[in-house]
């Protein structure tokens, strides 16, 4: 897994991130979603290294990265805090400007990176996501029924950690057939760590608090994403059922948006790595 990639631990000042990086060419930062780790990219990253320096970290709180102490407002697990980590990470690796692609929760981090650090992000790829503020503004009974875990993980009155830690394998699912043996072991190591489970819940708590507030502030101020944006979504997920055309949703948040569906389940990097790598390569080459 990740043959030819270097492994590093980088102190960002607020967290220590575990990262694999390799390849040659313009830098591309790949951000995993919940509850995965950087290893979700192990089939995609090698397909991109001929033309790109590919950087695959574990987000703060996830996988082998550190788990900073939280606060009552959950800001340490906000996407703004994670974006600060990633700016520091990329600078430590020698990259002041880079493209970023994020899936699921990683897409929210990628969005916040482009919004808060427009001078650093050259291109943005969003996979299976609309902005958190958009999703919550549109929330209805169908959304609540399908994505109820946002509110279960996000509440604190009866913390979800106790339920999850009773049987992480049953809660999170997944298997080596879909993920690959080594990636599955990396993922399983993470979900069996109660500190990681707590951090992942804090990610969702931040989503309902500071992340939503950040999106709403951007919209109120008329701040938009200026770099080119590619939106990809899985055909066997519910993005179109909930939002219609995700490209049109993102056009209210960014100036230059294109995108299309990919024949896949939710975890595109695991289900359709060749198709995903081709889409990323074509978009990045078009700049």
Secondary structure, 3 states (H helix, E strand, C coil): CCCCCEEEEEECCCCEEEEEEEECCEEEEEECCCCCCHHHHCCCHHHHCCCEEEEEECCCCCCCCCCCCCCCCCHHHCHHHHHHHHHHHHHHCCCCCEEEEEECHHHHHHHHHHHHCCCCEEEEEEECCCCHHHHHHCCCHHHHHHCCHHHHHHCCCCCCHHHHHHCHHHHHCCCHHHHCHHHHHHHHHHHCCHHHHHHHHHHHHHHHHHHHHHHHHHHHHCCCECCEEEEEEECCCCHHHHHCCHHHHHCCCECCEEEEEECCCCCHHHHCHHHHHHHHHHHHHCC
